Amino acid sequence: MTYMLFFILSLCTLQIISVIFINFYYSYHLDRMHGMIVAMTLGMMSGVLFGTVVGVILHGDLLVSTIISILIGLSIGFITGIPFSLFAVIDGSVSGLMGGMMGAMLGEMVTMSNPDTMLKILTLFTVMIFMLVSYETEKKLQEANKKGFFFISKYPYLSLFITIVFFFLLKNVEIIQ
C-alpha cells in the first residue's frame, strides 16, 4: 500500500467518522428520513470505495475481498442508522452489503486495466457525496437553530475548490504499485 492510498483512505475514513459523529450528536434534531438517507449513502459509498480498494489489493481472491467489503459497508451503514430508527439500520446495512459486493467486483475487474484512474475517480465521487451529506446535515441543524461547527455550509465553494484542486494535483501520482 502506497502512502497516497493510505492518505486517501484516511481522508475518507475521517469524513465518515465526522458524519457519523455529527449525526449521533444531533440525532434528536434530525428526522428519521434524514437518518435513512445518511445511513444508506455512507453504507453504499464506503462499501463501494473500500471494496474496490480491497478487490484491487487482493486481486484473484474474490471471496475474501467480497466478505471484507461487505463487512465494512454493512458495519458503517449499521452504525450510522442506530440513532435514528430500525428502518435506518436496515436501510444502511442492506446498502452497505450491496455496495461492498459491487466494490469487490469492481476491484477485481478493474485490475486488468488501470486501477489508479478508477480509484481516483471513485474517491473523488465519494468525497463529493460525503460533502453533500455533510452540507445537508448542516442545513438541517441550522433550520433547527442548533449552534455548531459548520464549515461546508458557510464555505461550499471553497470546499469544492479545495477538493477539486487536490484531486487535480493527484493526476500524475501513482496510488497502486
Secondary structure as GFF3:
##gff-version 3
##sequence-region A 1 177
A	DSSP	alpha_helix	3	25	.	.	.	ID=ss1
A	DSSP	three_ten_helix	27	29	.	.	.	ID=ss2
A	DSSP	alpha_helix	32	57	.	.	.	ID=ss3
A	DSSP	alpha_helix	62	81	.	.	.	ID=ss4
A	DSSP	alpha_helix	86	110	.	.	.	ID=ss5
A	DSSP	alpha_helix	115	143	.	.	.	ID=ss6
A	DSSP	alpha_helix	156	169	.	.	.	ID=ss7
###
